[in-house]
Amino acid sequence: MFVKQMQVSSMAVFAYLVGDNITGDALVIDPADNIGGIIAEAKKNNLRINYIVNTHGHVDHISGNTEMKKATGAKIIIHEDDAPMLTHTPAMILRMFGAKASPPADILVRDGDVISVGNVELKVIHAPGHSPGGICLYTPGYVFTGDTLFVEAVGRTDLPGGSWPTLLNAIQQKLFVLPDDTKVMPGHNYGRTPTSTIGHEKKYNPFVH
């Protein structure tokens, strides 16, 4: 399995290129910006980007969807509860972030669904709290946590649709049950290291104790 973490925006968003080295199939998680750089990385590694997966519908994570879809033809995947955000981001917010509105989703997912690229399978974990349709993506060894769980921090819950009790429950009941050595791949570079592990977060994340 190919995994590449890339910091792509002024908001320190992490995009991830995930693919199957054998078949050449790949997806990109949260292509917020630097679309040319992400595509160049895919080409360098002989990967085709088939899907764009948004961990949630906030503008700082979806702002590269239009350009990425135009360049690759990739299908946009998002949880059904956040799908309306893709096409209903207020114009003022788009201007503030210098972002283009996203096309609508091509594929809607729910908790437990599996997204496949070649032989790589990512299981959808619905983890609301930061947003109603926030998701994490799990494959043995890795969990891509979007804005649900950061390195020794968690996503904010003061935006529309956010809920601290809901977020805490999702982290404790859905993420902290994963193997301790699972690598946490967060949605922003907000920590003292770019990645963590479930075991580390269970022990040292001050927000969940």
ZIURKA-V563313 format. One record per backbone hydrogen bond with DSSP energy under -0.5 kcal/mol. NH is the residue of the N-H (numbers start at 1). CO is the residue of the C=O. E is the energy in kcal/mol with one decimal. If there is no record, write none. Layout:
((NH;CO;E) (NH;CO;E))
This chain:
((2;19;-3.0) (4;17;-2.1) (6;15;-2.8) (8;6;-0.6) (8;13;-2.6) (9;13;-0.6) (12;9;-1.8) (14;187;-2.1) (15;6;-3.2) (15;13;-0.6) (16;29;-1.7) (17;4;-2.4) (18;16;-0.6) (18;27;-2.6) (19;2;-2.3) (20;25;-2.8) (21;19;-0.6) (24;20;-2.6) (26;48;-1.8) (27;18;-2.7) (28;51;-2.4) (29;16;-2.8) (30;28;-0.5) (30;53;-2.5) (32;30;-2.1) (38;34;-2.0) (39;35;-2.6) (40;36;-2.3) (41;37;-1.9) (42;38;-2.0) (43;39;-2.6) (44;40;-2.5) (45;41;-1.2) (46;43;-1.8) (47;42;-2.9) (48;24;-3.6) (50;26;-3.2) (50;48;-0.9) (51;26;-1.0) (52;75;-2.9) (53;28;-2.8) (53;51;-0.5) (54;52;-0.6) (54;77;-2.7) (55;53;-0.6) (61;58;-2.2) (62;58;-1.1) (63;59;-1.1) (65;62;-2.0) (68;64;-2.6) (69;65;-2.9) (70;66;-2.2) (71;67;-2.1) (72;68;-2.0) (73;69;-2.6) (75;50;-2.3) (77;52;-3.4) (78;107;-1.7) (80;109;-1.9) (82;79;-1.5) (83;79;-1.0) (85;82;-1.3) (86;82;-0.6) (86;83;-1.3) (87;83;-0.6) (87;84;-0.6) (88;84;-0.8) (93;90;-0.5) (94;90;-2.1) (95;91;-2.4) (96;92;-2.3) (97;93;-1.9) (98;94;-0.7) (98;95;-0.7) (99;94;-2.9) (100;63;-0.7) (102;86;-1.2) (106;76;-2.4) (107;76;-2.3) (109;78;-1.8) (112;124;-3.1) (113;110;-2.0) (115;122;-3.0) (116;114;-0.5) (117;120;-2.4) (120;117;-2.3) (122;115;-2.9) (123;121;-0.5) (123;138;-3.3) (124;113;-3.4) (125;136;-3.0) (126;124;-0.6) (127;125;-0.5) (127;134;-2.8) (129;131;-0.9) (130;127;-0.5) (134;131;-1.4) (135;55;-2.6) (136;125;-2.5) (137;144;-2.1) (138;123;-2.5) (139;142;-2.3) (142;139;-3.2) (143;183;-2.6) (144;137;-2.9) (145;143;-0.7) (145;185;-1.8) (146;185;-0.6) (148;145;-2.6) (149;145;-0.8) (150;153;-2.4) (152;150;-0.9) (153;150;-0.8) (155;148;-1.4) (162;159;-2.5) (163;129;-2.7) (167;163;-2.3) (168;164;-2.8) (169;165;-2.1) (170;166;-2.1) (171;167;-2.5) (172;168;-2.6) (173;169;-3.0) (174;170;-2.0) (175;170;-1.1) (175;171;-0.9) (176;171;-2.6) (178;175;-1.9) (182;179;-2.1) (183;141;-2.6) (184;196;-2.2) (185;143;-2.8) (185;183;-0.6) (186;184;-0.7) (186;194;-0.5) (187;146;-2.5) (189;12;-2.7) (190;188;-1.5) (196;184;-1.7) (198;182;-2.0) (199;180;-2.8) (201;197;-2.4) (202;198;-2.5) (203;199;-1.4) (204;200;-3.1) (205;201;-1.9) (206;204;-0.7) (208;205;-1.2) (209;206;-0.5))
